[in-house]
Amino acid sequence: MLYDIRQVTEYSYASPVPFARQVLRLLPVDRPGQRVVACELSIRPQPTERHDTRDFFGNWLTTVAFSFPHSELRLETRARVLVEAAEAPLPMLTPPFELIRRNAVAESDLGPQSPVHFLFPSRLIALDEVIAAYVRKSFPPGRPVLDGAFELTKRIKADFKYDPSATDVTTLPAVAFAQKAGVCQDFAHVMIAGLRTIGLPAAYVSGFLRTEPPPGRPRLEGADATHAWVAVWCGRETGWVGLDPTNGVFAAEDHVVLAVGRDYSDAAPADGVIVTSGDHTLDVAVDVVPVGA
Amino acid sequence: MPPRGSLRRSRAVAERAARLVGHYRPLPGVADELIGSDGRIRPHWQRFVHTMAELGGRELQHRFSLADRHLAESGVVLRVYGAENGDERPWPLAHVPFLIAPEEWRQLEAGLIQRARLLDAVLGDAYGEGRLAADGALPASIIAGSPEFLRPLVGSEPVGGHHLRIYAVDVGRGPDGDWWVVSDRTQAPSGAGYALENRIALAQALPDIYRAFNVERLAGFFQAFRAGLNALNRHEETRVALLTPGPLNETYFEHAYLARYLGFVLVEGEDLTVRDDTVYMRTITGLKRTDVLLRRLDADFADPLELNPASRLGVPGLAGAVRRRNVVIANALGSGVVEARAMMGFLPGLAERILGEKLILPNVATWWCGQTLERDHVVAEFDRMVIAPALAPTLPGILARGPVLGANLSPEDKAKLIDAISRRGQDYVGQEAVTLSTTPVWRGEGEDARLEPRPSILRLYVAQTADGWKVMPGGFCRISDRADARAVTLQQGGTSADVWVLSDGPVAETTLLASPDKVALRRATSTLPSRAAENLFWLGRYVERTEQALRVVRAIARRLVDVEAGSGAVSRLVSVLTSSGAADFEKGPAQPARLALAALTDRENFNTAPRLAEASRRAASVIRDRLSPDAWRAVADLEILLNRPLAAHTGSDMHERASEALRIVAAFSGLAQENMVRHNGWRFLEMGRRIDRGLAVARAARLCGLGTGGAELDALLEIADSQITYRIRYVMQAARVPALDLVLLDAGNPRALAFQAERVRHSLSSLPGHAPAGILAPADRLASRLASELETADAAALDADTIIGYEQTLMRISDEIALAYFTHRRPAQPVEGGD
């Protein structure tokens, strides 16, 4: 499926910001199952400095600095991306989770795709025995890893309430888990925390959902803003498989990957240091439209 | 046959020596420094004990107290971690040094250098190609699982090629007498400065012994380390900077001390800024490119943009500057990754693979539970193992406070921990339980003192220099208070001893001051960060404000005791206090005694003497590297004195306290005047003092000098410290016009407003940037105008409005100084023009 993606992020500051420095992850890159045909990120006002590099996980990292007072900031991504998701592996045919657990620790690759980066606590995701107890119910001895992980994805969809007022961007997984409510970021964090605690490698994925569903399918939750889901490592052969606990589905043709990391802090669309005394408002609009639709 | 006296003397020495060591019994199964495995005193200790006996217990006691006093006077303290308001303890120096014989040292030295090379190479691979992991020599999980593996730095090769430039190793002697590495410190090792201070204190207290024992000097090591960093400072726009987390850090004293000793600029994160991937220091002369940082800030906190976003201590964009190879950081960001305990299990193999050598210095045997065989071994030998976090300093749960001894756990905890290890073994290591060797410490008083064995551990340092790796011939020995302690840290009590590396022959004398690289003239030696300038300025203002409050309190106290002194002026003096904020205005002048007491002892109002002294100390504490130890001591003493409860609330007591405090202020002023070089830093301190003194004298003149009452004018002359001059000059009762002339307009009177204005003007004119493009900067213009107004004013015509005008000008000067030198946020600032 070929998509045209447009994301506009607008900041409005209560008092002018004299100096700001930000890192942006707002440009998609080629990933297995997705090819970026064209993309650009335009920034208004024009930053004093701008550098585009790749970060460790291969995401585009745009570093900008503004050294003049500004009251507004507008970031606009335009991209055309071809998504050709491979056929999802049959969950029952993936290796037992115990084997995955063992192989992940023993993996010798230190590159960005290696499961070793996604096995350990990260900045926003601590190991959590309470969440692990919930997750373990999907992993009785010998269960194929993806079979268990997909069941877990559906359980989270069923057990948690989608409620943007329940959490904010800084809510920790333990809190979201305790209240069984939150948004895509929280569900992804909870699922990752539980999987890692039982020894399975799990990554955080941020990206976009197709805005309008194909005819006859329900509209997915999270299509109005940047979405987030989880990728689980299912062994060298199968590799990483995307699972969307917010919607209880595999991440497939409707999901466009923007950035990958250990948690939100690795994949945050915008992060930075600004010198300001006042508050700010943020407005994000996303359109993901199949080309020719 | 020797003369009889000497015979008697040598017998007495032998008796004393016997007393010192007669009851010394090494702990069973533990190696000891004093007594060798053959049960005899080791030869170098034999000599040392003999020398101690020659001096005698009383003399030694005296010498040791000199060392303690030296440390206290140098301001060497131990900061208690986490204490909010600077809880500091005296530095616990163990007076008997730790001795290392020459041949043993050579072995240690070779082992340490090998280990530094090895860890540096492992770091280079972890942040480079990752071959060690790919080839199975080192599990990828150990690197990826370390919280110190900083992914934004992957692929960046440090300028100069070394991730490690200063490396510390904790070593202990095992029961078989061999040295073992207990832990590696590669992040930002602390303690080298303390090693220096211990050395200076002890060498001064025991100069004869120190010389007689051919102890290797430390200065050469620091010289080489410094030269190595200076060589990387290619632009030389600023000196090498020592990046500290700031005065709340437990080792801040050491940061300040090392910066001063090495000639580096002490900076905090906010002193630096990154523009176009280049690091700049914010100085009073604008942004100056900075090439080299000696880092004492944990790497994760170094860049809120790409590393820990919660950090308020770092420099946004620093990681980017590193990637672009525009800055050298020692040690490189991310070098902490090889501190992981799990790494130790692999070092013997890595040494053979990378260096083609056997590991000279073994480390504590370590089994990483991320591997099946190793995990099974740890579980099987659980009770004989130390169980520790493999990759991070702590782990939630049973290891929340660090390693535990398997045998010490309750059956429930043991079962829980084994279960956790079986599920996520990668988080755990088992380590051989190490017993540390004991070293003699001095216990008891005078002639009854004895040596007793206490467990100890050494911290040794290796630095990268122009001539390759170099080991500090000495170090830092931590000694436990308890005879059976396993791990030793100073946070938990214990003492620290100097480490004497003995040489076969005489050692070369070196001092840091004579080093050749210091002789070369450096343009940038006067780098003054804006933040340091700001704190010097406020130190000046607060000290002066303290002095003024004390003078008024003393004048009131004197009048309360001695009615002859003119009690009529008391209410005026009280109004001086209240208008300066040293006492509460609401309560009015009805109770002068209470208000004066409040100004002297109260902590509630902001401008009381104790609060001002505290503010002075706070300002001084962040620029400790720029103050002499004596000046720092004076500021600290002032705060201590003024926060001590007053014995009795009498006028005489208040008078005495104020006088005592004023003597400390005078000492500080003298040190600032006589001992501080007239660099830019001094000028800010000076301007701060002058502005506050000017404000105080103008305010006092306005409140006490505009009436005609002789008592009020006397009070004005007293608090302006101008009585004697007045009496000599006029030989008459105080009269308004001559008094005002003396305290406001007489530029020859160092207490007069005119004098302050002239000094401020002069300091400003000596600062860089005082007249950009030939036009006076705003502060300069105001100061020049004030000075000339005062020069031409007529004392008889002075009224309250005019004086208030002077005060306002002084305050505006202060604001303009702040704008011009302390912040770099002003659009008109030329230094910002480049971007």
Boltz contact constraints between the chains, C-beta under 6 A:
constraints:
  - contact:
      token1: [A, 18]
      token2: [B, 825]
      max_distance: 6.0
  - contact:
      token1: [A, 21]
      token2: [B, 316]
      max_distance: 6.0
  - contact:
      token1: [A, 21]
      token2: [B, 317]
      max_distance: 6.0
  - contact:
      token1: [A, 23]
      token2: [B, 305]
      max_distance: 6.0
  - contact:
      token1: [A, 48]
      token2: [B, 835]
      max_distance: 6.0
  - contact:
      token1: [A, 49]
      token2: [B, 276]
      max_distance: 6.0
  - contact:
      token1: [A, 56]
      token2: [B, 151]
      max_distance: 6.0
  - contact:
      token1: [A, 56]
      token2: [B, 154]
      max_distance: 6.0
  - contact:
      token1: [A, 67]
      token2: [B, 835]
      max_distance: 6.0
  - contact:
      token1: [A, 105]
      token2: [B, 141]
      max_distance: 6.0
  - contact:
      token1: [A, 105]
      token2: [B, 370]
      max_distance: 6.0
  - contact:
      token1: [A, 105]
      token2: [B, 426]
      max_distance: 6.0
  - contact:
      token1: [A, 107]
      token2: [B, 140]
      max_distance: 6.0
  - contact:
      token1: [A, 108]
      token2: [B, 133]
      max_distance: 6.0
  - contact:
      token1: [A, 108]
      token2: [B, 134]
      max_distance: 6.0
  - contact:
      token1: [A, 108]
      token2: [B, 136]
      max_distance: 6.0
  - contact:
      token1: [A, 108]
      token2: [B, 140]
      max_distance: 6.0
  - contact:
      token1: [A, 110]
      token2: [B, 130]
      max_distance: 6.0
  - contact:
      token1: [A, 110]
      token2: [B, 133]
      max_distance: 6.0
  - contact:
      token1: [A, 110]
      token2: [B, 140]
      max_distance: 6.0
  - contact:
      token1: [A, 116]
      token2: [B, 140]
      max_distance: 6.0
  - contact:
      token1: [A, 116]
      token2: [B, 141]
      max_distance: 6.0
  - contact:
      token1: [A, 116]
      token2: [B, 144]
      max_distance: 6.0
  - contact:
      token1: [A, 117]
      token2: [B, 144]
      max_distance: 6.0
  - contact:
      token1: [A, 120]
      token2: [B, 145]
      max_distance: 6.0
  - contact:
      token1: [A, 199]
      token2: [B, 424]
      max_distance: 6.0
  - contact:
      token1: [A, 273]
      token2: [B, 304]
      max_distance: 6.0
  - contact:
      token1: [A, 273]
      token2: [B, 305]
      max_distance: 6.0
  - contact:
      token1: [A, 273]
      token2: [B, 316]
      max_distance: 6.0
